[in-house]
């Protein structure tokens, strides 16, 4: 092993992320930050630049495992941008302290976020949900823990019906649930007080990338005068959008939408199955994070504070 290669523990973490043994935004970010601290503690060099090069190489190994997972480069940016000092010991302390701070913040993030979101909900409110988001669920569960009576209208969220998971978990929390088909959302908006969704990622302009159907729901909610908020930890922020990068919308298998036998019976048709859409910031009332709630247009300030200027890749060779 050369000084620039990742230590075995880091390589093992990279493999677990690549094979999805470690999955989920928070778990990936946590593992990446801890791996950088492991690398920093294991490097035995005297030259500060050799230390930096070794850290960059370890970060590249981690980044290459899931380059489109937003939380992964965010963890790497957070730690490496705080790798400051003129000596190896100073650099090492910078990495390990930044990693510890990031992991600690991550451990508390959902709990802190939940308190902020719960404060937007009043006793007796009915909340409409879309898809399945642990951050959104945490807000409702915290409101219930505060003694508020909350009920929910849950969209089934075709084609994979993630709304069924949301319905089950809300029932487990003691929340009365009404499950509806997606196309009934506009009708039931007259009966709800808030719409609460999660996010796959959030762009610099405050646009919310989330499960397909979120954008249409937000437009309907605005027309009906129903406030809509996104609950998302800051690891979901997408700094690369600061420099004009667009967010790729995943197209999933057509078999999720229609059974192949039924498709053959219909005849030759095109089937498309986009996983996400983008809700423009003008249709979202607030983005709730562990750092507080923000108007969508101001989320860029928090993004810069936490992760820098977006296009920067501190793991790249200078």
Secondary structure, DSSP 4 states (H G I P E B T S, - for coil): --TTSPPHHHHHHHHHHHTTSS-SHHHHHHHHHHHHHHHHHH---S-HHHHHHHHHHHHHHHHTTSTT-HHHHHHHHHHHTT---SSHHHHHHHHHHHHHHHHHHHHHHHHHHHHHHHHT--TT-EEEE-S--HHHHHHHHHHHHTT---EEEEE--TTTTTHHHHHHHHHHTT-EEEEE-GGGHHHHHTT-SEEEE--SEE-TTS-EEEETTHHHHHHHHHHHT-EEEEE--GGGB-GGGGGTPPPPPPB--GGGTS-HHHHHHH-S-----B-EEEE-GGG--EEEETTEEE-GGGHHHHHHHHH-SSS--TTS--
